[in-house]
Every structure is written in C-alpha cells, then in structure tokens.
Amino acid sequence: MKRQRRLGAVAAATALTLGLAACAGGASDNQSTSGGSGSLTFRSWSPIEQTTQQMIAAFKQANPDAKIDATIFNYPEYLVDLQTRVASNTMPDMVGLQPGALTQQYRTNLMPLQDCAEKTWGADWQQKFYPIGLEQARMGNPAGDENFYALPLLVQTVNLWANTKIFEEKHAQIPQTWDQLKSTVNQLKGGEYAPFMLPAKDSWLRNVVFLQIANNIEPGLVYKAEDGSDTWTNPKIVEAFDYWGKLFTEGIAQKGAIGLDAYPTGANQFEAGNAAMIPLGAWWIQQSDPTKTGLPPLSEGMSGYQPFLFPTIPGGAAQPQLVGGIDVSLGISKNTKDPDLACKVLTDWIAGAGAQKLVNTFNDLPAVTGLNPEKFTSDKQQQIWTTLTSDWMPQVKYSRYLKTPQMDTALGDALSGIATGELTPQAAAEKVQAEQQKVNG
C-alpha cells in the first residue's frame, strides 16, 4: 500500500477496524513485561492497517492478557473522528498525531510523555531519538512548556529520487547544482517519460519543494519569517519564490505539472518508469517492502532508484540543506484508564518488538536510531536505507512543516499562484506575509 495514509492526498477510504487482542512488547531497553494486561483504544491514519496488525501481534506475544482496539482511517476521516470523540469526551487512549497544529489542538487532552519515556528507557532517553523528531514533537508548545505531548513514531527526509535505469541509459549524471539540473533535464528530453516529474497539484508537495529551495538560498530564514523576527518579503525569500517559478518557466517541470497529484498518479507514473526524477521523500523506500510479493521491477530491492538532495542554488549554501521531520507521532489521552499499559504500547511501537515489525515493512524511517529491518532484499536497498537513516536523518535541521495550518495553506496557495502565472514572486511573498501578520496577531 502506497502513501495513501497521509496528508489527505487521496480519496477517502473505509475505516478499518482491527479488534485485535494484543499486547505489550518488552523489546525496549529497560521495559518490563509487568502490567501488560487491560485494554486500550488506538485511532490513527498511520501506520497502515496491515502494519498496525503486525505491530499488535508482536505486542501480544509478550503480553497475551492485554487487548487493543485499533482503527486506522484515511487521514481526513481521522481528523473528523478525533475531533468528534474529543468533543464527546470519548477520546481514544492512544492517538496518531502530526507535529505542530494537530498536537497543539489537543494538547490539553494529552498526557505528558517524558515520565513514560524515562521509566522505559532511562534518564538519557532523548539520546535514542533523531534530534529533529524531538524538536518537532514540542513545536508550538506555549513558552515555558517543555512537556512532550507526543513522541515521534516515524520520521523522514524530503528529497528527490532518480530512476537510475533512465540515467544509465542516457549516460546522465544526477544533478548537484541548479545549472546541472537544467542541463540534465534538457539531456533527458525527447523520451517517453518526464525528465523531472513535479506533482504540483498537492499543496504539501509544493511546500516541501519550496522549503528545500528556500533553505538552500538562506538556511533557516523562512522560520524566522514565521516567528516574526524576519519577513516573507525578505529578498532572499522572494528569490526562493522566484526559483520555484523557474521550475515552470524554464521548462524543468513537465507541462501540466500544476494538475498532477502526487498520489496516486505521480507515484504510479514514477514507479512505472515514466519519469527520470521526482521530488518525494524517504518514505519512497516502502515501495520495496520485502513482506510483499509482485513488486514492480524498479521497486524490487530498490533496483531502479537512487535518492538525492535538492540541487544547490547559485549564491546559496555550498551544500544541500536537509529538510524533514516527523511523519507520524503518538500521544496518550490524559484520561486513559490504564496509563501504564498505554505507556508500554507506545514505547514498544516506537522502539520495541512492535517497532521492529513496523520497520521490517520499510514503512518509513524509525524515530529512534539504530533500529534496522531484519531483512534486506538487495545490497542497494540496504545502501539506500543506510543513506537515509545514518547519513541524512541525523543531519536534518529544517522542518518540512510550518507551525500553523493557516500558514501551510497560505504558502501552498502562493506557490500555486506562481506556478499558474497569476502571482509574481514578490506578490506571492506579500500575500504570505499578510497572512503571517494575521496569524501572529
């Protein structure tokens, strides 16, 4: 199953209920197997239903007396369900969350998790996690509130992917600079594929591509504009909007890019070999899930793919800047009747037996370091996994998210306006800045 669980980028799906008896996994460092009885409810959009079932089954082996009622929704449906349950005082014991706005929306309904983490992993528990995950876990907390109301389950980088078969056939090199990107696109034109497939219909994808560009031109500047210490009309941010526009005006993106969705269309086209490059993220490695059969040739063992970072921009940082963060995190209701069981489940799924089942599917990257799949199907798959988890994730400094949904929407709309020619980069920057002023009051 592809990335249908995220970001509302696909059509609604029927909620899948896993009324599974399950239980607690003691594969984490200091985790005991006592207290592994009782029951709890879990609601989320991620991990996907089949993977969640495997995680529960692994948990059950260590704690056969516990029960977990788990329901996995499509993302938009999940948001409605969660809001409804909170309003009726029936919030699930454990919930999936995204950093920033979603976590903050329910912060007063959530239990701080640092005591659970310390009880399970010890006083130095934060050292287990990739730094960007813990940083984003507290994104949006009120000043002085250092609690963790959610802990990351999966993390990711955003980056680009190359179809290595096409590159090898055309004797092309993966681009490392903007000028190389343009020349490579020109070199690859004329085939029955898009040299650079940009699924620009989706606001989330427009935003993550822009944030890679902006953080190369002036690392970290957009987040200063967001917190009010700078502005979106800073010439360096206007330049980033301009380079986003160049993807269209200089013929880098395919014609009609603004009408192409990432999922399912763009992803399916890329997996079918109809594009040489596409901007997605670390989650693409899930296409090679060794627990599945009948994978497309390019996805088998990742044989046809190579990840690379967004090319550097003239006058910007000398090296590509890594952008990414939390894919999904987990929170516990402060009204749960069994906080000990909820803690055991949460920590097991993050770094225990359940986590191992999750990682075995290459669903995305684990939030904790040193957790690897038990089976690799090719040397290339293992090499790509190592690149993502050992080389890139520890270096991710910049968030793929803005702090509020209003600003995510404003940025996505401005980028759409540039892509269609309705806005100049300067006008786009001014519109985003006007919305930022409203948000910041």
C-alpha positions in Angstrom: 0.0 0.0 0.0 1.4 3.3 -1.1 1.4 6.6 0.8 -2.4 6.8 0.9 -2.4 7.3 4.7 -1.1 10.8 4.7 -1.9 14.4 4.1 -5.3 14.0 2.6 -3.8 13.5 -0.9 -6.1 10.6 -1.8 -9.7 9.7 -1.9 -11.4 8.7 1.3 -11.2 5.0 2.3 -13.3 2.9 4.5 -12.1 2.8 8.1 -10.6 -0.5 9.0 -11.2 -1.8 12.5 -8.7 -4.2 14.0 -10.4 -5.5 17.0 -7.4 -7.5 17.9 -6.3 -8.9 21.2 -2.8 -7.7 21.6 -0.2 -6.8 24.0 2.9 -5.4 25.2 6.4 -5.9 23.8 9.4 -6.0 26.0 12.0 -5.5 23.3 12.8 -2.0 24.5 15.9 -1.4 26.7 14.5 -1.2 30.3 10.9 -2.2 29.5 9.5 -4.8 31.9 6.7 -7.1 31.0 4.7 -6.4 34.1 1.4 -4.6 33.8 0.8 -6.0 30.3 -2.9 -6.6 30.8 -6.0 -4.5 30.4 -7.4 -2.8 27.3 -6.9 0.4 25.3 -8.2 2.0 22.1 -5.9 3.3 19.3 -7.0 5.6 16.5 -4.9 7.0 13.7 -4.3 7.3 10.0 -0.9 5.7 10.2 0.7 3.1 10.2 -1.5 1.4 7.6 -3.9 -1.3 8.7 -1.8 -4.3 7.8 1.3 -3.0 9.5 -0.6 -2.0 12.6 -2.0 -5.5 12.8 1.6 -6.9 12.8 2.6 -4.5 15.5 -0.3 -5.5 17.7 0.5 -9.2 17.1 4.1 -8.7 18.2 2.9 -6.8 21.3 0.6 -9.7 22.1 3.4 -12.2 22.2 4.8 -10.6 25.3 1.5 -9.6 26.9 -1.3 -12.0 26.0 -3.7 -10.6 28.5 -3.9 -7.1 27.0 -6.4 -6.0 24.4 -6.0 -3.2 21.8 -9.0 -2.0 19.8 -7.3 -0.2 16.8 -8.9 1.6 14.0 -7.0 3.0 11.0 -8.7 5.8 9.0 -7.9 7.7 5.9 -6.4 11.0 7.1 -9.3 13.4 6.5 -11.7 10.9 8.2 -9.4 10.5 11.1 -9.4 14.3 11.8 -13.2 14.3 11.9 -13.3 11.2 14.1 -10.8 12.5 16.6 -12.5 15.9 16.9 -15.9 14.2 17.4 -14.6 11.9 20.1 -12.8 14.6 22.0 -15.9 16.7 21.9 -17.9 13.8 23.3 -15.3 13.0 26.0 -14.6 9.6 24.4 -11.0 10.3 23.2 -9.1 7.1 22.4 -6.4 6.0 24.8 -3.7 6.4 22.2 -3.8 8.6 19.0 -1.7 9.4 16.0 -0.6 13.0 15.7 1.3 15.3 13.4 3.6 17.9 14.9 2.6 21.5 15.4 -1.1 22.4 14.8 -2.6 18.9 15.3 -0.7 18.1 18.5 -1.4 21.6 19.9 -5.1 21.4 19.1 -5.4 18.5 21.5 -2.6 19.4 23.9 -4.9 19.9 26.9 -6.3 16.4 26.3 -2.9 14.7 26.2 -0.7 13.3 28.9 2.9 14.5 29.1 5.1 11.6 28.0 8.6 12.3 29.4 7.9 10.3 32.6 6.8 7.3 30.5 9.9 7.6 28.3 12.3 7.9 31.3 10.7 5.0 33.1 11.1 2.9 29.9 14.4 4.0 28.5 16.2 5.8 31.4 17.2 9.3 32.1 19.1 9.7 28.8 16.1 8.6 26.8 16.3 11.6 24.4 19.5 10.3 23.0 17.6 7.4 21.4 15.8 9.8 19.0 16.8 11.7 15.9 17.1 15.4 17.1 14.6 16.8 14.6 11.9 14.4 15.8 12.1 15.6 19.4 12.4 19.2 18.3 9.2 19.0 16.3 7.4 17.0 19.0 7.3 20.2 21.1 6.7 22.5 18.2 4.1 25.1 19.1 4.2 24.5 22.9 3.5 27.6 24.9 6.5 29.5 26.2 8.0 27.6 29.2 6.1 24.4 28.5 8.8 21.7 27.9 6.4 18.7 28.0 6.3 16.1 25.3 2.6 15.6 24.5 3.5 13.3 21.6 6.6 11.2 20.7 7.7 10.5 17.2 7.0 7.1 15.7 8.3 7.6 12.2 10.5 10.3 10.7 11.5 11.2 7.1 13.6 13.4 4.9 12.1 15.2 1.9 14.4 14.8 -1.2 14.4 13.8 -4.8 14.5 10.3 -6.4 16.2 9.3 -9.7 15.2 6.5 -12.0 18.7 5.0 -12.3 17.7 2.9 -15.3 16.9 6.0 -17.4 20.1 7.8 -16.1 22.3 4.9 -17.1 20.7 4.5 -20.5 21.2 8.2 -21.2 24.6 8.4 -19.6 23.3 11.2 -17.4 24.6 12.3 -14.0 22.4 13.0 -11.0 22.4 16.8 -10.7 24.0 18.5 -7.8 23.5 22.2 -8.8 20.7 24.1 -10.3 22.6 24.5 -13.6 23.2 20.8 -13.7 19.5 20.2 -13.1 18.6 22.3 -16.1 21.2 20.7 -18.3 20.2 17.2 -17.2 16.5 17.9 -17.9 17.5 19.1 -21.4 19.6 16.0 -21.9 16.8 13.7 -20.9 14.1 15.4 -23.0 12.6 13.6 -26.0 11.9 10.2 -24.4 8.6 8.7 -23.4 9.0 9.9 -19.9 9.1 13.2 -18.0 12.7 14.2 -17.2 11.5 16.0 -14.0 8.0 15.0 -12.9 6.6 17.6 -10.5 3.2 16.7 -9.0 2.4 20.3 -8.2 -1.3 19.8 -7.6 -0.8 19.0 -4.0 -0.2 21.8 -1.6 2.0 19.7 0.7 4.3 18.8 -2.1 4.6 22.4 -3.4 5.5 23.4 0.2 8.2 20.8 0.7 9.9 21.5 -2.6 9.8 25.3 -1.8 11.3 24.7 1.7 14.2 22.8 0.1 14.9 25.7 -2.2 14.4 28.4 0.5 16.7 26.6 3.0 19.4 26.4 0.4 19.2 30.0 -0.5 19.2 31.2 3.1 19.2 28.4 5.6 16.5 28.8 8.3 15.2 32.2 7.1 11.6 31.1 6.4 11.2 30.0 10.0 12.4 33.5 11.2 9.7 34.9 8.9 7.2 32.6 10.5 8.0 33.6 14.1 8.1 37.4 13.2 11.8 38.0 13.6 12.0 38.5 9.8 9.5 38.8 7.0 8.4 36.7 4.0 9.2 39.7 1.8 12.9 39.4 2.6 14.6 39.5 -0.8 16.1 36.0 -0.1 12.7 34.5 0.3 11.4 36.4 -2.7 14.4 34.8 -4.6 13.2 31.4 -3.3 9.7 32.0 -4.7 11.4 33.1 -8.0 13.3 29.8 -8.2 10.1 27.9 -7.6 8.7 29.7 -10.5 11.7 28.8 -12.7 10.7 25.2 -12.4 7.8 26.1 -14.7 9.1 29.0 -16.7 12.4 27.3 -17.6 10.8 24.1 -18.6 12.2 21.9 -15.8 8.8 20.6 -14.7 6.6 18.8 -17.2 3.7 20.6 -18.9 0.6 20.5 -16.8 2.5 20.0 -13.6 0.0 22.0 -11.6 -2.7 19.5 -12.4 -0.8 16.3 -11.4 -1.3 14.9 -8.0 1.5 13.1 -6.1 -0.7 10.1 -5.0 -1.8 8.1 -6.7 -1.0 9.4 -10.1 2.5 10.8 -9.9 3.8 8.0 -7.7 2.3 5.4 -10.0 3.8 7.0 -13.1 7.2 7.1 -11.5 7.0 3.5 -10.4 6.0 2.6 -13.9 9.2 4.2 -15.3 7.5 7.2 -16.8 9.8 9.8 -15.1 13.5 10.2 -14.6 13.2 12.3 -11.4 10.5 13.1 -8.9 10.5 15.1 -5.6 9.1 12.9 -2.8 10.9 11.7 0.4 12.4 8.9 2.4 9.1 7.1 2.5 9.6 6.0 -1.1 11.7 3.1 0.1 8.4 1.5 1.2 7.9 0.6 -2.4 10.4 -2.2 -1.9 8.7 -3.7 1.2 10.1 -7.3 1.3 6.9 -8.5 3.1 5.0 -8.0 -0.2 5.1 -10.0 -3.4 4.8 -9.0 -7.0 6.6 -5.7 -6.8 7.3 -3.7 -10.0 10.8 -4.3 -11.4 12.1 -0.8 -10.4 10.9 -1.3 -6.8 12.2 -4.8 -6.3 15.1 -4.2 -3.9 15.1 -0.5 -4.9 16.9 -1.7 -8.0 15.8 1.2 -10.2 16.0 4.2 -7.7 18.5 6.5 -6.1 17.7 9.3 -3.6 19.4 12.6 -3.9 19.2 16.0 -2.3 17.7 19.1 -4.0 20.4 20.7 -6.1 22.1 23.8 -4.7 21.1 27.3 -5.8 23.6 29.8 -7.2 24.7 32.1 -4.4 23.1 29.9 -1.7 24.6 27.4 0.7 27.5 25.4 -0.6 25.8 22.1 0.3 22.2 21.0 0.1 20.3 21.6 3.3 18.4 18.7 4.8 14.6 19.2 5.4 12.3 16.7 7.0 11.0 15.6 10.4 8.1 13.6 11.9 5.9 11.5 9.7 3.6 10.4 12.5 3.8 10.6 16.3 1.9 9.0 19.1 0.1 10.6 22.0 -1.8 9.3 25.1 -5.1 10.7 26.4 -4.7 12.2 29.9 -8.0 10.4 30.7 -6.8 6.9 29.8 -7.9 4.4 32.4 -4.7 2.4 32.0 -1.7 4.8 31.6 0.8 2.1 32.4 -0.5 -0.1 29.5 -0.7 2.9 27.2 2.9 3.7 28.0 4.0 0.1 27.3 2.3 0.1 24.0 3.6 3.5 22.9 7.2 2.7 23.8 7.0 -0.8 22.3 5.8 0.6 19.0 8.5 3.3 19.0 11.5 1.1 19.9 10.4 -2.4 20.8 9.0 -5.6 19.2 6.2 -3.7 17.6 8.7 -1.1 16.2 10.7 -4.0 14.7 7.6 -5.2 12.8 6.9 -1.6 11.6 10.5 -1.1 10.4 10.5 -4.5 8.6 8.0 -3.2 6.2 10.2 -0.1 5.3 7.1 1.9 6.1 9.2 5.0 6.7 12.2 5.7 8.9 12.2 4.9 12.6 12.2 7.8 15.0 14.9 6.1 17.1 18.5 5.5 15.9 20.0 2.0 15.4 16.7 0.3 14.5 17.0 -1.5 11.2 15.0 -4.0 9.2 15.7 -7.7 9.9 15.8 -8.4 6.2 17.2 -6.6 3.2 16.4 -7.9 -0.2 19.4 -6.4 -2.0 22.6 -4.5 -1.3 21.2 -1.4 -3.0 18.1 -1.4 -0.7 20.5 -1.6 2.3 22.7 1.1 0.9 19.7 3.4 0.4 18.4 2.6 3.9 21.9 3.5 5.4 22.0 6.8 3.4 18.6 7.8 4.8 19.0 6.7 8.4 22.7 7.1 9.0 23.8 9.9 6.7 20.8 12.1 6.3 18.4 11.9 9.2 21.0 12.8 11.9 21.7 16.0 9.8 18.1 17.1 9.3 17.9 20.6 10.7 15.0 22.2 9.0 11.3 21.3 9.3 9.1 20.3 6.4 6.2 21.8 8.3 5.2 25.3 9.2 3.8 25.8 12.7 0.2 26.5 11.7 -2.3 25.2 9.2 -3.1 28.7 8.1 0.5 29.3 7.0 0.8 25.9 5.3 -2.3 26.9 3.3 -1.1 30.4 2.6 2.3 29.2 1.3 0.7 26.4 -0.8 -1.7 28.9 -2.4 1.0 31.4 -3.1 3.2 28.7 -4.8 0.1 27.7 -6.9 -0.3 31.3 -8.0 3.3 31.5 -9.1 3.0 28.2 -11.0 0.0 29.3 -12.9 1.4 32.8 -13.6 -1.2 34.6 -11.5 1.3 35.9 -9.0 4.8 37.2 -9.3 7.3 36.1 -6.6 7.1 39.5 -5.0 3.3 39.4 -4.9 3.3 35.9 -3.5 5.7 36.9 -0.8 3.4 39.9 0.1 0.3 37.6 0.3 2.1 35.2 2.6 3.4 37.9 4.8 -0.1 39.4 5.1 -1.4 36.1 6.3 1.5 35.7 8.7 0.7 39.0 10.3 -2.9 37.9 10.9 -1.6 34.6 12.4 0.9 36.4 14.7 -1.6 39.0 15.7 
